[in-house]
Amino acid sequence: MSKRPKIKITLVDRKGPCACHRGHRIGDVFDYDEDRGKLCPMAMHVAFPYIDILRYGGTLPPCKEGDFRFCCSDVDVINVFRIEKIDD
């Protein structure tokens, strides 16, 4: 069985008027395997389907910046995260 690729999640922007309730700030980086429990559960809920797609051979459509991004579901915060598959 081949090793699953690492998944890196980086907070790159905030669109909402309020600060993150979990204290996340632009520039925070999370390793999916190493940092479980550190990423806000609301953001993790949105991220998980994308993580599954990347880990099992799928691809995600790039946004205008050329990478893939998703937002947390908290309408007051709207943190924007970049997700990347890191191949060893």
SVG drawing of the C-alpha trace seen along z (x, -y; Angstrom):
<svg xmlns="http://www.w3.org/2000/svg" viewBox="-23 -44 33 46">
<polyline fill="none" stroke="black" stroke-width="0.4" points="0.0,0.0 1.4,-3.4 1.8,-6.2 -0.8,-8.9 0.4,-12.3 0.6,-15.0 -1.9,-17.8 -0.9,-21.4 -3.6,-23.9 -2.6,-27.6 -4.8,-30.5 -4.3,-33.1 -7.0,-35.7 -10.0,-36.8 -13.1,-38.3 -15.5,-38.7 -15.6,-41.6 -14.8,-39.6 -11.6,-37.9 -11.5,-34.1 -13.2,-32.7 -10.4,-30.1 -7.6,-32.7 -6.4,-31.7 -4.5,-34.4 -3.4,-34.9 -0.1,-32.9 -1.1,-30.0 -0.1,-26.7 -1.6,-23.3 -0.4,-19.8 -3.5,-17.6 -1.9,-14.6 0.2,-16.4 -2.2,-19.2 -5.6,-17.6 -7.5,-19.3 -5.7,-22.6 -7.7,-23.7 -11.1,-25.1 -13.8,-22.3 -15.9,-24.6 -13.0,-25.0 -12.2,-21.3 -15.8,-20.3 -15.4,-22.2 -11.8,-21.0 -12.4,-17.3 -14.0,-16.5 -11.2,-18.2 -8.6,-16.4 -10.2,-13.1 -10.2,-14.0 -6.5,-14.9 -5.4,-11.9 -7.1,-9.4 -5.8,-10.7 -8.3,-13.4 -7.6,-16.9 -9.3,-20.2 -10.1,-23.0 -7.7,-26.0 -9.0,-29.4 -7.8,-32.6 -4.6,-32.5 -3.7,-29.1 -4.1,-27.2 -7.2,-25.8 -8.9,-27.7 -11.9,-27.2 -13.6,-29.3 -14.6,-28.5 -18.4,-28.4 -18.5,-31.2 -20.2,-34.1 -18.8,-36.6 -15.2,-35.5 -14.9,-33.9 -11.3,-32.7 -9.8,-31.7 -7.6,-28.7 -5.3,-27.3 -5.0,-23.5 -2.0,-21.7 -1.0,-18.1 2.6,-17.6 4.3,-14.7 7.4,-13.3"/>
</svg>
